C-alpha cells in the first residue's frame, strides 16, 4: 500500500524496499539521492546520474532528508557494504 508523506514526491510502499521512503512512481530511495549529494554532487547535477528523476524530485528528496535525517541515516547504515566485503584495491581509494 502506498502511503504519502508531507513531501509531494516522496512516498513509502510496503512492497518496495520494505517501506523505505522512495521517490513516487520509482524505486529510487531517498538515501540514494542523499548519498550522491554527500559525495559532492550538486543537486542540479543529480538528474545526470539518475536521469529518470526531475530536479523537483531531487530537491524534494533532499528536503525530506532534511526533515528526517535520523530515519534516512538509519537506512544508509543498514545498506552500507561491510568493510570486510570491499575489494582491497577499492579500499585504498577510500
N, C-alpha and C positions, 0 to 999 in steps of 0.2 A: 504494500500500500504506500502510495506517495504521500509524504507529509510536507507541506510548505513551511517556510521559515519567514522571518521578518524581512528577509532579503529576497527580492523577486526572482533572481536567477538561481538561488540555492535551495535544494530540496534534500530530503532523505527518503530512501526507499529500502524497505527491509530486505528485498531480494537483490539489491545491488550493494556490494561491499559491506554487507551486514548492517546497513543503515547509516553508514558514514556519510557526512554531507558531501554532495556532489553538485555539479553544475546541471541544472534542469535539462532534460532531454539528451543527456550524455552519460557516460560512465566515468567522467573525469572528476576525481576527488579534489576538494578544496586544497588538501595537503599537497597535491602535485603542483598546483599553481604557486602555493606558498614556497615550496622548495625551489622552484625555478627562480622566483623573485629573490629568495635569500642568497642564491648564487651570484646575484648582482645584475640580473636581467631587469631592465626597466619594464614596468607594466605594459607600456605601449609596444614592446617587442615580444611579449609572451605569445601573442597570436602567431608570430612567425614560427614558434616552436610547437604550438598547438593550434594549427590552422582551422580546426573545426570550432574554435571559440572566437567570440567577438570581443572587442575591447571592453564593452559594457559588462560582459560576463566575467572577464578577468578582474575588473575593478570591484565588482560585487563580491567575488570570491575573496579578494583581499580585504574588503570591508567586513565580510563575515568573519574572517580570521581575526581582524582587529577586535571584534566584539566577542569572540570565542577562542582566545588564544590557548587557554589550558586544554580545551577539548581537541583542537587541531594538533597541538603539540603531542598529545597522547597518541593520536593516530600516526603521527610521524615516527614516534619512538617505536610503536608496535610494528611498523613496517620497515624499520631500519634493518639492513643486511648486517648480520653479526660480523664483527671484525675478523673472526676466525675463518669465515667463508669467503673473504675477499682475496683475490689472487695477489700474491706477494708483489708482483710487478705493479699492480694498481695501488697498493698500499704506499709505495714510495712517492706517489704523486699527490697524496692527500695531506 
